[in-house]
Amino acid sequence: MQQLNPFDNPEQDCYVVQNPQHQFSLWPSFNAVPSGWQAVFGPQPQSACIAWLNDNWRDIRPTVAATERGEHV
């Protein structure tokens, strides 16, 4: 059966991409990185990308939300 969602395949190579608000996302390596985002890790198997996210992304709020509260991101 064909998998329609690339994230259903744990062997799928992905990038970790970051937007200007310092939020991250997984992005399949077979697609171009979307405008406004940049690749910061990969391409690597999905499990390696998730491990990178767990090690490097401490606050899921956009940078603006944290700085408005006077918190260091």
DAQUI-V953342 format. One line per field, one symbol per residue. psi: psi as a letter, one per 30 degrees, with the letter a starting at -180 (. if undefined). A space follows every 50 residues. Layout:
psi->???
//
This chain:
psi->kkkfjfffjffkkllklklfghlllkkkffkkklkflkkfkaklleeeee eeeeffjfjfkleeeeffggkk.
//
